[in-house]
């Protein structure tokens, strides 16, 4: 298990689709509209999935908007709710 890497969020914020391994944190932000989740331990499928992603028509604005809810205010509020200050 890994934490959510900032590089994926930064890429999506720029409108660039993401190809990342299919782990819990990536499942929270990556979907068919903004990238592809890659099965772990299967490099042949990675090649195929990445080539498919490169050939897809991607709406960069839709990619950007897919994480619009992850701003500092909403993250801080979620943390405060979790910490129950």
N, C-alpha and C positions, 0 to 999 in steps of 0.2 A: 504494500500500500504506500502510495506517495501522497503528499499534499498537492494542492492545485498549483501547478507551475505558472508563474507569471508570464512566461513566454507564450503560452497558449492564449491567455487573456489579451496580451499585447497584440498578438497576431490578429485575433478576432476583432479587436478594437480598431485595427487598421483596415478591416474589411478583407483580410486574407484568410482563406479557409485553412483549417488545421487537420493534419493527419497525425493521430496519436494512438498509443496503445489503449486497448479497451480495459481500463481500470476505473475504479469507482469515481475518482475525482473528475476524470475526463467525461464520464457519462453524464455528469451534472451540467456540462456546458456544450458539449459537442453533439451535434445531431446531423441528420441528412441535409439540412439547409445550410450548415456552416462548416462542414468538414466530413471526416470519416474516422471511425474507430477501427483500429487494426487488431486482429486476433493475435494474442501473444504466442510467440514461438512458431510462427508460420511465415517466414520471409517471402515465400512465393506469393502468398495471398497479399502481402504488403505491396509487392510490386504491382499486382493487378489492381488493388484498391486505389493506390496512388495514381496509377495511369488513368483509371476511371474518373477520379477526382479532377485530374488535370484536363480531361476532355469534357467535363460537365460545364454547363452554363451556370455560373455562380453570380448571384446578385450581391455585389459587395456591400450595398447599403443594408440588405437583409442580414448579411454576416455581422456587420457592425451592430445592428439593432438586436441581434440575438443575445447580447450580453449587456444591453443598456441598463438592465435592472441591477447589475453588479457595480454600483457606484459607491464611493466612500461613505455617503450618508446611509445607504441601505445596509452596507456591511457593518458599519458602526452600530446602527440600530439593532441588527441581528445579534451582534456580540453583546450589547447591553441587555437584550431580552434573554440571551442564553445565560449571562452572568448574574442576572436578576439583582442588579444594583438597587 
